[in-house]
Amino acid sequence: MFAQTAVCGPALLSPDLAVVLRLLVLAPLLEEWVVRAGLHAWLLPRSRGAVAVLASAAAFSALHLGSGLLAAALVFGPGVMFGLAYQRWRDWRLCAMLHSACNAWVLSMCA
């Protein structure tokens, strides 16, 4: 069962339109643009693929520290998944769509 009380903050338990737009559109676009199109793309020619994936996943987790250590830890796995997708297709927009889908799942579990 989804640990609602441990993961879902007040904004996720009763999201308004602004929260939904932020989680489904704004955050995925901005975070994936910075982390995949920026950091990951910069690391690829300078390191091995695994380093780029893990470093970008760690940066992705760090972006979520404002939501707490648990949230930052929980997004590391999806961050690796998004990194692998970027590694394969080199399209940060695909990563943003995957990110949005993950956020939609979390919203559906919390709200």
C-alpha positions as CSV (number, residue, x, y, z in Angstrom):
1,M,0.0,0.0,0.0
2,F,1.1,3.5,-0.8
3,A,2.5,5.2,2.3
4,Q,0.3,8.3,2.0
5,T,1.2,10.0,5.3
6,A,4.9,9.6,4.8
7,V,5.0,10.8,1.2
8,C,2.1,13.1,0.6
9,G,2.3,16.6,2.0
10,P,-0.7,18.9,2.3
11,A,-0.3,20.2,-1.3
12,L,-0.5,16.7,-2.6
13,L,-3.4,15.6,-0.4
14,S,-5.7,18.3,-1.7
15,P,-4.0,19.8,-4.8
16,D,-5.5,23.0,-6.4
17,L,-5.1,23.8,-10.1
18,A,-1.8,25.7,-9.6
19,V,-0.2,22.6,-7.8
20,V,-1.4,20.3,-10.6
21,L,0.0,22.5,-13.3
22,R,3.3,22.9,-11.4
23,L,3.6,19.1,-11.0
24,L,2.5,18.0,-14.4
25,V,3.9,20.8,-16.6
26,L,6.2,23.3,-15.1
27,A,8.4,21.1,-12.9
28,P,8.9,18.3,-15.4
29,L,9.9,20.8,-18.2
30,L,12.2,22.9,-16.1
31,E,13.8,20.1,-14.1
32,E,14.4,17.9,-17.2
33,W,15.7,20.8,-19.2
34,V,18.3,21.6,-16.5
35,V,19.2,18.0,-15.5
36,R,19.0,16.1,-18.8
37,A,19.5,18.8,-21.5
38,G,22.0,20.6,-19.3
39,L,24.0,18.4,-16.8
40,H,23.5,15.0,-18.4
41,A,24.3,16.3,-21.9
42,W,27.4,18.1,-20.6
43,L,28.6,15.0,-18.8
44,L,28.2,12.5,-21.7
45,P,31.3,13.5,-23.7
46,R,33.3,13.9,-20.5
47,S,32.5,10.7,-18.6
48,R,31.2,7.2,-19.0
49,G,27.5,6.8,-19.5
50,A,26.9,5.3,-16.1
51,V,28.5,8.3,-14.4
52,A,26.3,10.7,-16.4
53,V,23.1,8.7,-15.5
54,L,24.0,8.5,-11.7
55,A,25.2,12.1,-11.4
56,S,22.1,13.4,-13.1
57,A,19.9,11.2,-10.9
58,A,21.7,12.6,-7.9
59,A,21.2,16.2,-9.1
60,F,17.6,15.4,-9.7
61,S,17.3,14.1,-6.2
62,A,19.0,17.2,-4.8
63,L,16.4,19.4,-6.6
64,H,13.8,17.6,-4.4
65,L,15.4,18.2,-1.1
66,G,13.0,21.1,-0.4
67,S,10.3,18.4,-0.1
68,G,12.4,16.5,2.5
69,L,15.0,13.8,2.6
70,L,12.5,11.0,1.9
71,A,11.2,12.7,-1.2
72,A,14.7,13.3,-2.5
73,A,15.6,9.6,-1.8
74,L,12.3,8.4,-3.5
75,V,13.0,10.3,-6.7
76,F,16.5,8.8,-7.2
77,G,15.1,5.7,-8.9
78,P,12.9,7.6,-11.3
79,G,15.9,9.9,-11.9
80,V,17.9,6.9,-13.0
81,M,15.1,5.8,-15.3
82,F,14.9,9.3,-16.8
83,G,18.7,9.3,-17.2
84,L,18.6,6.0,-19.0
85,A,15.9,7.2,-21.3
86,Y,17.9,10.3,-22.1
87,Q,21.0,8.1,-22.6
88,R,19.1,6.0,-25.2
89,W,17.1,8.7,-27.1
90,R,18.9,12.0,-26.3
91,D,15.6,13.8,-26.0
92,W,15.0,15.7,-22.7
93,R,11.3,16.3,-23.8
94,L,10.7,12.5,-23.5
95,C,12.2,12.6,-20.0
96,A,9.8,15.5,-19.2
97,M,6.8,13.4,-20.4
98,L,8.0,10.4,-18.2
99,H,8.5,12.8,-15.3
100,S,5.0,14.2,-15.8
101,A,3.6,10.7,-15.9
102,C,5.3,9.8,-12.6
103,N,4.0,13.0,-11.0
104,A,0.5,12.2,-12.2
105,W,0.8,8.8,-10.6
106,V,1.9,10.3,-7.3
107,L,-1.0,12.8,-7.5
108,S,-3.5,10.0,-8.1
109,M,-2.2,8.1,-5.1
110,C,-2.2,11.1,-2.8
111,A,-5.3,13.0,-3.7
